[in-house]
């Protein structure tokens, strides 16, 4: 099992949250809940959720992966730097849903810009 790690600024201080275990049920919940955000409009056309709706849902979902009850979606959104916001989707895609990174997508290379 790989550890989830989130470094956030909480009350002006850097705080690290970690979680080792993520039940498979969380992957099922994520796909079901995100699908509900896509609404069916007139004539059967899908209505996309706003970026804010998706970001709030995803931050709250990631917060729910951690045993630390002090970690909420708001804490994530307020504590993550704008340059690091992709970590939310990285956790969802690569840890919860089990996608595999290609060698060119390693997090270290992306952050270093190499």
C-alpha positions as CSV (number, residue, x, y, z in Angstrom):
1,X,0.0,0.0,0.0
2,X,1.2,3.4,-0.8
3,X,0.8,6.3,1.6
4,X,-1.3,9.3,0.8
5,X,0.4,12.5,2.0
6,X,-1.0,16.0,2.0
7,X,1.1,19.0,3.0
8,X,-1.2,21.9,3.9
9,X,-1.0,25.2,5.6
10,X,-3.4,25.2,8.6
11,X,-3.6,28.3,10.7
12,X,-0.4,29.6,9.2
13,X,1.6,26.4,10.0
14,X,2.6,23.6,7.6
15,X,0.8,20.4,8.6
16,X,1.2,17.0,7.0
17,X,-1.7,14.5,6.8
18,X,-1.0,10.9,6.0
19,X,-3.1,7.9,5.3
20,X,-2.0,4.3,4.5
21,X,-5.2,2.4,4.0
22,X,-8.0,3.3,1.5
23,X,-10.8,0.7,1.2
24,X,-11.8,-0.3,-2.3
25,X,-15.3,0.9,-1.5
26,X,-14.0,4.4,-1.8
27,X,-13.2,3.9,-5.5
28,X,-16.8,2.8,-6.0
29,X,-18.2,5.7,-4.1
30,X,-16.1,8.2,-6.0
31,X,-17.3,7.0,-9.4
32,X,-20.9,6.9,-8.3
33,X,-20.9,10.3,-6.6
34,X,-19.1,12.1,-9.5
35,X,-21.5,10.6,-12.0
36,X,-24.4,12.2,-9.9
37,X,-22.8,15.6,-10.4
38,X,-23.5,15.4,-14.2
39,X,-27.1,16.3,-14.6
40,X,-29.4,15.4,-17.4
41,X,-30.9,18.5,-19.0
42,X,-33.5,19.0,-21.7
43,X,-33.4,16.6,-24.6
44,X,-31.2,14.2,-22.6
45,X,-28.1,16.4,-22.9
46,X,-25.7,16.3,-20.0
47,X,-25.2,19.4,-18.0
48,X,-21.6,19.7,-16.7
49,X,-21.0,20.6,-13.1
50,X,-19.1,23.9,-12.6
51,X,-15.4,23.8,-11.7
52,X,-16.3,25.0,-8.2
53,X,-18.7,22.1,-7.7
54,X,-16.2,19.6,-8.9
55,X,-13.4,21.1,-6.8
56,X,-15.5,21.1,-3.7
57,X,-16.7,17.6,-4.3
58,X,-13.2,16.3,-4.9
59,X,-11.7,18.1,-1.9
60,X,-14.4,16.7,0.4
61,X,-14.0,13.3,-1.0
62,X,-10.2,13.3,-0.4
63,X,-10.7,14.6,3.1
64,X,-13.0,11.6,3.7
65,X,-10.1,9.2,2.9
66,X,-8.2,10.3,6.0
67,X,-8.8,9.1,9.6
68,X,-8.0,12.6,10.9
69,X,-11.4,14.2,11.5
70,X,-9.9,17.6,11.6
71,X,-9.2,17.3,7.8
72,X,-12.1,18.6,5.8
73,X,-12.7,19.7,2.3
74,X,-12.4,23.3,3.4
75,X,-9.1,22.7,5.2
76,X,-7.8,21.2,1.9
77,X,-9.0,24.0,-0.3
78,X,-7.8,26.7,2.1
79,X,-4.5,25.0,2.9
80,X,-3.2,23.8,-0.5
81,X,-1.2,26.1,-2.6
82,X,-2.6,26.9,-6.1
83,X,0.6,25.4,-7.6
84,X,-0.1,22.1,-5.8
85,X,-3.9,21.8,-6.4
86,X,-3.4,18.9,-8.8
87,X,-2.5,16.7,-5.9
88,X,-6.2,16.3,-5.2
89,X,-6.7,14.7,-8.5
90,X,-3.5,12.7,-8.2
91,X,-4.7,11.1,-5.0
92,X,-8.1,10.3,-6.7
93,X,-6.6,9.0,-10.0
94,X,-3.5,7.2,-8.8
95,X,-4.3,6.1,-5.3
96,X,-8.1,5.6,-5.2
97,X,-8.9,4.6,-8.7
98,X,-5.6,2.7,-9.3
99,X,-4.5,4.3,-12.5
100,X,-0.8,3.9,-13.3
101,X,1.5,6.7,-14.1
102,X,3.7,6.5,-17.2
103,X,7.4,7.2,-16.5
104,X,7.0,10.6,-18.0
105,X,4.3,11.5,-15.5
106,X,6.3,10.9,-12.3
107,X,5.3,13.5,-9.6
108,X,8.9,14.5,-9.0
109,X,9.6,15.3,-12.6
110,X,6.3,17.3,-12.9
111,X,7.2,19.5,-9.9
112,X,10.7,20.0,-11.0
113,X,9.6,20.9,-14.5
114,X,11.8,18.2,-16.1
